[in-house]
Amino acid sequence: MYDNREQIRFIDLFCGIGGFRIAFEESCQEVNIKAECVFSSDIDKFAQDSYEANFGERPYGDITQIDEKDIPDHDILFAGFPCQPFSIIGQMKGLNDTRGTLFFDIARIIKEKKPKAFVLENVKQLVGHDQGNTLKVIMKSLKELGYHVQYSVLNALDYGLPQKRERIVIVGHKEPIMFTFPEPIRPYKPLTEILEQSVDEKHYASEYIRSKREGSHKSSFYPSIWHENKSGNICSYPFSCALRAGASYNYLLVNGERRLTPREMFRLQGFPDSYKIVVSDGQAKKQAGNAVPVNMIKAVVQKLLPYVANSLDQATVLREYDLKYNPS
């Protein structure tokens, strides 16, 4: 059957387990546009396993070894690039300052393929790294490539997910459009819609850990997720603090008793229950901790999509977006 819908081609760099892809494909589906991923890449074997199990294609490996000329043409580029040290950056030499970092691989692909737009994501700390010089060089480099670029620090908690997770999102577009970042969308989903009812005993903390937690903290919320910081202080909220790939298994405990299950962690990141978890619990924790919050990225994409798609009336789509998410 012939599909006459408009098609938007995209690439998914440092794709992890596909959070960007889910956000974009869902956004396109809602406005009857076909999204086609023409290239994906991630160096992590287990992330490749998860991506392949859910999308039917295995991402390419090390992006530093892939010639930008070999990447297919595309309309939009997505990249949650790793928070690699940016020690080489600082002299404000623009694109030349980024050589040696993984950001350079994004920049060389953008320079060669000239997509209509891109969306990049990184940790909040990038904003203040090296007194702000790192971000200045990144922004300068992207503008030198001929793009209008802006950034904002967004929190997943403001876009329907019960997880306090702040990330910098950088958006660039070739045309001088009036793009603005989405306003907060509230309320966030309650933990009762995240937490599983039947949980294997293996997820429960030891009696020692549980009694220690209960002896030092009383929560005002139920259900709640208890968070222990590096100083050993305990706090709890009706949402989760940010999932972290390399953190202790006990730094987040549901009601001070048990660890989050893989499915709960994926739900906290906005992944649908249809997403297949095909790796070990340890790898699932790492993957969830490294993923982008789907709902947050989707809110950004929905504001950008009218400028990327030829078939969408920009004013109508943006007005419908505001009526749906910001009715007041």
Buried (B, 14 or more C-beta within 10 A) or exposed (E): EEEEEBEBBBBBBBBBBBBBBBBBBBBBEEBEBBBEBEBBBBBBEBBBBBBBBBBEEBBBBEBEEBEBEEBEEBBBBBBBBBEEEBEBBBEEEBBEBBEEBBBBBBBBBBBBBEBBBBBBBBBBEBBEBBEEBBBBBBBBBBEEBEBBBBBBEBBBBBBBBBBBBBBBBBBBBBEEBEBEBBBBBEEBBEBEEBBBEEBEEEBBBEEEBBEBBBEEBEBEEEBBBBBBEEEEEBEBBBBBBBBBEEBEBBBBBBBBBBBBBBBBBBBBBBBEEEBEBEBEBEBBBBBBBBBBBBBBBBBBBBBBBBBBBEEBEEEEBBEBBBEEBEEE
